[in-house]
Amino acid sequence: MLIRMNAYCRISASLTINILLLCGLVACPTIFCNLEVDGQASNFMTTKKYYKLAPGAVISDGVQNGCALIDKMLNAAFNLSAYSADYTMKVYKERQTVNEEGTFYFHKPKLLKLEVKQGSRKGSLAVLAEDGKIHGHLGGLLKYFSGVVSIDSDMAKAINGFPMADTDFYSLAAYLKNMLKQGDLSLNTIDARQTNKFNSPTYVLDMYSSAQPTKLLLLKRIYVDPKTYLPIFWEDYIDGKIWSESTWQNVRTNLRLPDNFFRP
């Protein structure tokens, strides 16, 4: 009889716990997490909320002047002596979208190495060497023919038209600083915000022009890592429409590169 009572108590307790769990679903939304709704992370009751960014429109809520954030980006990049990162780039041209992927390496004071791994220039290699010139070769069969060009040559530009010599993190932040000196303006979110670009929150920095009295013209939008203050996503706009995107991933710092790594 005692054995039967103990079994009954265990069954009754189990039922009670299950009922409490079912009744507590609304109060405990972490249950049944990690589901996906339309490709986005969701729990059982709600869908993950993102900070909405209107395409081509300058951010306006919860923002502040972006000068301080740009200075932090400059300082963070200045303190990196040697690093590498994987990049992806996309350019929305009139008749087609051009894509490229690769890896770039940087070493102070101003040494760069760019390896193109995907895209029309796959296999290309470019090195900004100590002589201040770009050395490299194209991909495919042309890799056996190397050449040297100046840093301002059209052949030394990325697919979005930006000079290869200015694609390191410090030069990019200095470019934003120079935009301010030329009269452009900046705003950034006061807090890191969760967007649909990444799994973790980032600062959103907008560079814009106020040349038109009745309209703020978005020029660039940069998503900044709140821990490293390095850019992880960069958007370029022309006439309020997106022109190109650049992403940096797998940033590796404090690299020890061989002495001949940046030699032509």
C-alpha positions as YAML, in Angstrom:
chain: A
units: angstrom
residues:
- id: 1
  name: MET
  ca: [0.00, 0.00, 0.00]
- id: 2
  name: LEU
  ca: [2.90, 2.32, 0.84]
- id: 3
  name: ILE
  ca: [4.55, 1.56, -2.50]
- id: 4
  name: ARG
  ca: [1.34, 2.40, -4.34]
- id: 5
  name: MET
  ca: [1.00, 5.68, -2.42]
- id: 6
  name: ASN
  ca: [4.59, 6.72, -3.24]
- id: 7
  name: ALA
  ca: [4.02, 5.97, -6.92]
- id: 8
  name: TYR
  ca: [0.80, 7.93, -6.85]
- id: 9
  name: CYS
  ca: [2.57, 10.88, -5.19]
- id: 10
  name: ARG
  ca: [5.32, 10.85, -7.82]
- id: 11
  name: ILE
  ca: [2.77, 10.81, -10.66]
- id: 12
  name: SER
  ca: [0.74, 13.56, -9.00]
- id: 13
  name: ALA
  ca: [3.83, 15.72, -8.48]
- id: 14
  name: SER
  ca: [4.90, 15.22, -12.08]
- id: 15
  name: LEU
  ca: [1.47, 16.28, -13.33]
- id: 16
  name: THR
  ca: [1.55, 19.32, -11.07]
- id: 17
  name: ILE
  ca: [4.95, 20.38, -12.39]
- id: 18
  name: ASN
  ca: [3.83, 19.96, -16.00]
- id: 19
  name: ILE
  ca: [0.69, 22.01, -15.36]
- id: 20
  name: LEU
  ca: [2.74, 24.76, -13.69]
- id: 21
  name: LEU
  ca: [5.16, 24.82, -16.63]
- id: 22
  name: LEU
  ca: [2.33, 25.07, -19.13]
- id: 23
  name: CYS
  ca: [0.66, 27.82, -17.15]
- id: 24
  name: GLY
  ca: [3.96, 29.66, -16.83]
- id: 25
  name: LEU
  ca: [4.72, 29.91, -20.53]
- id: 26
  name: VAL
  ca: [3.64, 33.54, -20.71]
- id: 27
  name: ALA
  ca: [5.69, 34.46, -17.66]
- id: 28
  name: CYS
  ca: [8.72, 32.47, -18.85]
- id: 29
  name: PRO
  ca: [9.31, 33.35, -22.51]
- id: 30
  name: THR
  ca: [12.72, 31.68, -22.59]
- id: 31
  name: ILE
  ca: [11.07, 28.28, -22.98]
- id: 32
  name: PHE
  ca: [11.02, 26.97, -26.55]
- id: 33
  name: CYS
  ca: [13.67, 29.47, -27.64]
- id: 34
  name: ASN
  ca: [16.00, 29.22, -30.63]
- id: 35
  name: LEU
  ca: [13.19, 28.75, -33.11]
- id: 36
  name: GLU
  ca: [13.34, 30.59, -36.42]
- id: 37
  name: VAL
  ca: [10.58, 32.62, -38.03]
- id: 38
  name: ASP
  ca: [11.32, 33.85, -41.56]
- id: 39
  name: GLY
  ca: [15.01, 33.21, -40.94]
- id: 40
  name: GLN
  ca: [15.10, 35.32, -37.77]
- id: 41
  name: ALA
  ca: [15.71, 34.10, -34.23]
- id: 42
  name: SER
  ca: [12.48, 33.94, -32.24]
- id: 43
  name: ASN
  ca: [11.13, 32.57, -28.98]
- id: 44
  name: PHE
  ca: [7.77, 30.86, -28.60]
- id: 45
  name: MET
  ca: [5.83, 34.08, -28.06]
- id: 46
  name: THR
  ca: [7.71, 36.89, -29.80]
- id: 47
  name: THR
  ca: [9.95, 37.64, -32.74]
- id: 48
  name: LYS
  ca: [13.33, 39.30, -32.14]
- id: 49
  name: LYS
  ca: [13.02, 43.05, -32.48]
- id: 50
  name: TYR
  ca: [15.47, 44.97, -34.63]
- id: 51
  name: TYR
  ca: [16.29, 48.66, -34.72]
- id: 52
  name: LYS
  ca: [14.63, 49.79, -37.94]
- id: 53
  name: LEU
  ca: [16.80, 51.73, -40.35]
- id: 54
  name: ALA
  ca: [15.00, 53.41, -43.23]
- id: 55
  name: PRO
  ca: [17.00, 52.98, -46.47]
- id: 56
  name: GLY
  ca: [18.70, 56.24, -47.38]
- id: 57
  name: ALA
  ca: [17.31, 58.13, -44.39]
- id: 58
  name: VAL
  ca: [19.58, 59.59, -41.70]
- id: 59
  name: ILE
  ca: [19.01, 58.18, -38.21]
- id: 60
  name: SER
  ca: [17.16, 60.57, -35.92]
- id: 61
  name: ASP
  ca: [16.15, 58.94, -32.63]
- id: 62
  name: GLY
  ca: [18.51, 58.38, -29.70]
- id: 63
  name: VAL
  ca: [21.49, 59.89, -31.53]
- id: 64
  name: GLN
  ca: [24.38, 62.22, -30.84]
- id: 65
  name: ASN
  ca: [27.14, 63.97, -32.75]
- id: 66
  name: GLY
  ca: [29.43, 61.32, -34.25]
- id: 67
  name: CYS
  ca: [32.72, 63.16, -33.76]
- id: 68
  name: ALA
  ca: [33.59, 61.36, -30.51]
- id: 69
  name: LEU
  ca: [32.89, 57.95, -32.00]
- id: 70
  name: ILE
  ca: [35.07, 58.68, -35.02]
- id: 71
  name: ASP
  ca: [37.89, 59.72, -32.67]
- id: 72
  name: LYS
  ca: [37.52, 56.40, -30.83]
- id: 73
  name: MET
  ca: [37.71, 54.58, -34.16]
- id: 74
  name: LEU
  ca: [40.91, 56.47, -34.97]
- id: 75
  name: ASN
  ca: [42.50, 55.64, -31.62]
- id: 76
  name: ALA
  ca: [41.50, 51.98, -31.79]
- id: 77
  name: ALA
  ca: [42.99, 51.57, -35.27]
- id: 78
  name: PHE
  ca: [46.13, 53.51, -34.34]
- id: 79
  name: ASN
  ca: [46.84, 51.05, -31.52]
- id: 80
  name: LEU
  ca: [46.87, 48.08, -33.91]
- id: 81
  name: SER
  ca: [50.38, 47.35, -35.15]
- id: 82
  name: ALA
  ca: [49.71, 44.27, -37.27]
- id: 83
  name: TYR
  ca: [46.44, 42.61, -38.17]
- id: 84
  name: SER
  ca: [44.43, 40.89, -40.87]
- id: 85
  name: ALA
  ca: [40.74, 40.54, -41.74]
- id: 86
  name: ASP
  ca: [38.52, 38.76, -44.23]
- id: 87
  name: TYR
  ca: [36.44, 41.12, -46.31]
- id: 88
  name: THR
  ca: [33.46, 40.97, -48.64]
- id: 89
  name: MET
  ca: [32.47, 43.77, -50.98]
- id: 90
  name: LYS
  ca: [29.39, 44.32, -53.10]
- id: 91
  name: VAL
  ca: [28.85, 47.11, -55.64]
- id: 92
  name: TYR
  ca: [25.41, 47.82, -57.11]
- id: 93
  name: LYS
  ca: [26.21, 48.98, -60.61]
- id: 94
  name: GLU
  ca: [23.56, 49.99, -63.12]
- id: 95
  name: ARG
  ca: [23.37, 46.69, -64.98]
- id: 96
  name: GLN
  ca: [24.89, 44.24, -62.54]
- id: 97
  name: THR
  ca: [25.99, 43.64, -58.96]
- id: 98
  name: VAL
  ca: [29.72, 43.04, -58.57]
- id: 99
  name: ASN
  ca: [30.94, 40.89, -55.67]
- id: 100
  name: GLU
  ca: [34.39, 40.28, -54.25]
- id: 101
  name: GLU
  ca: [35.86, 38.42, -51.27]
- id: 102
  name: GLY
  ca: [39.36, 38.25, -49.93]
- id: 103
  name: THR
  ca: [41.79, 38.81, -47.08]
- id: 104
  name: PHE
  ca: [43.92, 41.84, -46.32]
- id: 105
  name: TYR
  ca: [46.92, 42.26, -44.04]
- id: 106
  name: PHE
  ca: [48.30, 45.42, -42.45]
- id: 107
  name: HIS
  ca: [51.51, 46.29, -40.66]
- id: 108
  name: LYS
  ca: [52.67, 49.65, -39.35]
- id: 109
  name: PRO
  ca: [53.62, 52.13, -40.54]
- id: 110
  name: LYS
  ca: [51.81, 51.61, -43.86]
- id: 111
  name: LEU
  ca: [52.26, 48.16, -45.34]
- id: 112
  name: LEU
  ca: [49.29, 46.40, -46.95]
- id: 113
  name: LYS
  ca: [48.70, 43.09, -48.67]
- id: 114
  name: LEU
  ca: [45.47, 42.19, -50.42]
- id: 115
  name: GLU
  ca: [44.54, 38.69, -51.64]
- id: 116
  name: VAL
  ca: [41.39, 38.37, -53.77]
- id: 117
  name: LYS
  ca: [39.74, 34.96, -53.30]
- id: 118
  name: GLN
  ca: [36.35, 35.35, -55.00]
- id: 119
  name: GLY
  ca: [35.03, 37.55, -57.80]
- id: 120
  name: SER
  ca: [36.14, 38.64, -61.25]
- id: 121
  name: ARG
  ca: [39.63, 39.42, -59.91]
- id: 122
  name: LYS
  ca: [40.04, 36.07, -58.13]
- id: 123
  name: GLY
  ca: [43.68, 35.19, -57.67]
- id: 124
  name: SER
  ca: [44.87, 38.79, -57.81]
- id: 125
  name: LEU
  ca: [47.48, 39.97, -55.35]
- id: 126
  name: ALA
  ca: [48.41, 43.56, -54.42]
- id: 127
  name: VAL
  ca: [51.09, 44.71, -52.00]
- id: 128
  name: LEU
  ca: [51.71, 48.24, -50.77]
- id: 129
  name: ALA
  ca: [55.43, 47.90, -50.10]
- id: 130
  name: GLU
  ca: [58.00, 50.02, -48.31]
- id: 131
  name: ASP
  ca: [58.71, 51.98, -51.50]
- id: 132
  name: GLY
  ca: [55.18, 53.42, -51.33]
- id: 133
  name: LYS
  ca: [54.07, 51.72, -54.55]
- id: 134
  name: ILE
  ca: [51.57, 48.97, -55.33]
- id: 135
  name: HIS
  ca: [53.16, 45.73, -56.54]
- id: 136
  name: GLY
  ca: [51.10, 42.80, -57.72]
- id: 137
  name: HIS
  ca: [49.56, 40.63, -60.37]
- id: 138
  name: LEU
  ca: [46.14, 39.69, -61.72]
- id: 139
  name: GLY
  ca: [44.49, 36.30, -61.34]
- id: 140
  name: GLY
  ca: [44.36, 33.29, -63.62]
- id: 141
  name: LEU
  ca: [47.08, 32.92, -66.25]
- id: 142
  name: LEU
  ca: [47.99, 36.57, -65.78]
- id: 143
  name: LYS
  ca: [49.35, 35.84, -62.30]
- id: 144
  name: TYR
  ca: [52.73, 35.17, -63.94]
- id: 145
  name: PHE
  ca: [52.95, 38.79, -65.09]
- id: 146
  name: SER
  ca: [53.60, 41.24, -62.25]
- id: 147
  name: GLY
  ca: [53.63, 45.00, -62.33]
- id: 148
  name: VAL
  ca: [54.10, 48.18, -60.29]
- id: 149
  name: VAL
  ca: [51.74, 51.17, -60.14]
- id: 150
  name: SER
  ca: [51.45, 54.30, -58.02]
- id: 151
  name: ILE
  ca: [48.95, 54.37, -55.18]
- id: 152
  name: ASP
  ca: [46.67, 56.78, -57.08]
- id: 153
  name: SER
  ca: [46.48, 54.59, -60.19]
- id: 154
  name: ASP
  ca: [43.07, 53.36, -61.34]
- id: 155
  name: MET
  ca: [44.56, 49.86, -61.29]
- id: 156
  name: ALA
  ca: [45.13, 50.22, -57.53]
- id: 157
  name: LYS
  ca: [41.49, 50.79, -56.63]
- id: 158
  name: ALA
  ca: [38.91, 48.49, -55.10]
- id: 159
  name: ILE
  ca: [35.82, 47.52, -57.10]
- id: 160
  name: ASN
  ca: [33.94, 50.39, -55.45]
- id: 161
  name: GLY
  ca: [36.53, 52.90, -56.65]
- id: 162
  name: PHE
  ca: [38.20, 53.41, -53.25]
- id: 163
  name: PRO
  ca: [42.04, 53.49, -53.24]
- id: 164
  name: MET
  ca: [43.52, 50.22, -52.07]
- id: 165
  name: ALA
  ca: [46.20, 52.13, -50.12]
- id: 166
  name: ASP
  ca: [43.51, 53.65, -47.87]
- id: 167
  name: THR
  ca: [41.59, 50.50, -46.97]
- id: 168
  name: ASP
  ca: [43.22, 49.86, -43.60]
- id: 169
  name: PHE
  ca: [41.13, 50.68, -40.53]
- id: 170
  name: TYR
  ca: [43.06, 53.81, -39.58]
- id: 171
  name: SER
  ca: [42.85, 55.29, -43.09]
- id: 172
  name: LEU
  ca: [39.11, 54.59, -43.21]
- id: 173
  name: ALA
  ca: [38.54, 56.38, -39.90]
- id: 174
  name: ALA
  ca: [40.77, 59.25, -41.07]
- id: 175
  name: TYR
  ca: [38.63, 59.47, -44.21]
- id: 176
  name: LEU
  ca: [35.54, 60.01, -42.03]
- id: 177
  name: LYS
  ca: [37.40, 62.63, -40.00]
- id: 178
  name: ASN
  ca: [38.31, 64.44, -43.21]
- id: 179
  name: MET
  ca: [34.67, 64.42, -44.30]
- id: 180
  name: LEU
  ca: [33.86, 66.41, -41.16]
- id: 181
  name: LYS
  ca: [36.62, 68.90, -41.95]
- id: 182
  name: GLN
  ca: [35.11, 69.40, -45.40]
- id: 183
  name: GLY
  ca: [31.73, 70.28, -43.91]
- id: 184
  name: ASP
  ca: [29.86, 66.99, -43.85]
- id: 185
  name: LEU
  ca: [28.04, 66.01, -40.66]
- id: 186
  name: SER
  ca: [27.71, 62.89, -38.54]
- id: 187
  name: LEU
  ca: [25.33, 61.23, -36.10]
- id: 188
  name: ASN
  ca: [25.60, 57.95, -34.23]
- id: 189
  name: THR
  ca: [23.31, 55.99, -31.96]
- id: 190
  name: ILE
  ca: [24.04, 56.70, -28.30]
- id: 191
  name: ASP
  ca: [23.71, 53.02, -27.47]
- id: 192
  name: ALA
  ca: [24.64, 49.96, -29.47]
- id: 193
  name: ARG
  ca: [21.52, 48.78, -31.29]
- id: 194
  name: GLN
  ca: [20.45, 45.38, -32.54]
- id: 195
  name: THR
  ca: [20.00, 45.52, -36.33]
- id: 196
  name: ASN
  ca: [19.30, 42.84, -38.89]
- id: 197
  name: LYS
  ca: [22.92, 43.01, -40.08]
- id: 198
  name: PHE
  ca: [24.51, 41.11, -37.19]
- id: 199
  name: ASN
  ca: [23.74, 38.81, -34.29]
- id: 200
  name: SER
  ca: [25.03, 41.34, -31.75]
- id: 201
  name: PRO
  ca: [24.34, 45.08, -31.28]
- id: 202
  name: THR
  ca: [26.53, 47.72, -32.93]
- id: 203
  name: TYR
  ca: [26.79, 51.47, -33.00]
- id: 204
  name: VAL
  ca: [25.29, 52.95, -36.15]
- id: 205
  name: LEU
  ca: [27.21, 55.93, -37.54]
- id: 206
  name: ASP
  ca: [25.74, 58.06, -40.33]
- id: 207
  name: MET
  ca: [27.73, 60.53, -42.40]
- id: 208
  name: TYR
  ca: [25.52, 62.98, -44.23]
- id: 209
  name: SER
  ca: [25.36, 66.27, -46.07]
- id: 210
  name: SER
  ca: [23.12, 69.21, -45.21]
- id: 211
  name: ALA
  ca: [23.71, 71.00, -48.52]
- id: 212
  name: GLN
  ca: [20.00, 70.77, -49.27]
- id: 213
  name: PRO
  ca: [18.07, 72.96, -46.79]
- id: 214
  name: THR
  ca: [15.01, 70.67, -46.67]
- id: 215
  name: LYS
  ca: [16.71, 67.28, -46.79]
- id: 216
  name: LEU
  ca: [19.59, 65.47, -45.09]
- id: 217
  name: LEU
  ca: [21.46, 63.43, -47.70]
- id: 218
  name: LEU
  ca: [22.93, 60.19, -46.39]
- id: 219
  name: LEU
  ca: [26.48, 59.61, -47.66]
- id: 220
  name: LYS
  ca: [27.76, 56.68, -45.62]
- id: 221
  name: ARG
  ca: [26.48, 54.35, -42.89]
- id: 222
  name: ILE
  ca: [28.97, 52.46, -40.75]
- id: 223
  name: TYR
  ca: [28.23, 49.76, -38.20]
- id: 224
  name: VAL
  ca: [30.86, 49.91, -35.45]
- id: 225
  name: ASP
  ca: [31.80, 47.15, -33.01]
- id: 226
  name: PRO
  ca: [31.13, 48.55, -29.48]
- id: 227
  name: LYS
  ca: [34.03, 46.53, -28.03]
- id: 228
  name: THR
  ca: [36.80, 47.18, -30.55]
- id: 229
  name: TYR
  ca: [35.52, 50.40, -32.17]
- id: 230
  name: LEU
  ca: [36.42, 48.94, -35.55]
- id: 231
  name: PRO
  ca: [34.02, 49.06, -38.50]
- id: 232
  name: ILE
  ca: [32.39, 45.75, -39.35]
- id: 233
  name: PHE
  ca: [29.95, 46.91, -42.04]
- id: 234
  name: TRP
  ca: [30.18, 49.96, -44.30]
- id: 235
  name: GLU
  ca: [27.60, 51.30, -46.75]
- id: 236
  name: ASP
  ca: [28.24, 53.96, -49.41]
- id: 237
  name: TYR
  ca: [25.35, 56.00, -50.82]
- id: 238
  name: ILE
  ca: [25.00, 58.11, -53.96]
- id: 239
  name: ASP
  ca: [22.01, 60.44, -54.22]
- id: 240
  name: GLY
  ca: [20.45, 58.68, -51.25]
- id: 241
  name: LYS
  ca: [20.69, 55.22, -52.85]
- id: 242
  name: ILE
  ca: [23.07, 52.52, -51.73]
- id: 243
  name: TRP
  ca: [26.06, 52.12, -54.04]
- id: 244
  name: SER
  ca: [28.31, 49.63, -52.28]
- id: 245
  name: GLU
  ca: [28.71, 47.51, -49.13]
- id: 246
  name: SER
  ca: [31.84, 46.30, -47.36]
- id: 247
  name: THR
  ca: [32.06, 43.81, -44.50]
- id: 248
  name: TRP
  ca: [35.02, 42.80, -42.32]
- id: 249
  name: GLN
  ca: [35.09, 39.54, -40.37]
- id: 250
  name: ASN
  ca: [37.59, 37.36, -38.51]
- id: 251
  name: VAL
  ca: [39.81, 40.28, -37.51]
- id: 252
  name: ARG
  ca: [43.10, 38.90, -36.21]
- id: 253
  name: THR
  ca: [45.31, 41.29, -34.24]
- id: 254
  name: ASN
  ca: [48.87, 41.20, -32.87]
- id: 255
  name: LEU
  ca: [50.05, 39.15, -35.83]
- id: 256
  name: ARG
  ca: [53.67, 38.11, -36.18]
- id: 257
  name: LEU
  ca: [54.38, 38.28, -39.88]
- id: 258
  name: PRO
  ca: [57.68, 37.30, -41.53]
- id: 259
  name: ASP
  ca: [60.04, 40.11, -42.50]
- id: 260
  name: ASN
  ca: [59.52, 39.42, -46.21]
- id: 261
  name: PHE
  ca: [55.72, 39.22, -46.03]
- id: 262
  name: PHE
  ca: [55.22, 42.63, -47.66]
- id: 263
  name: ARG
  ca: [58.09, 42.43, -50.09]
- id: 264
  name: PRO
  ca: [57.16, 42.54, -53.81]
...
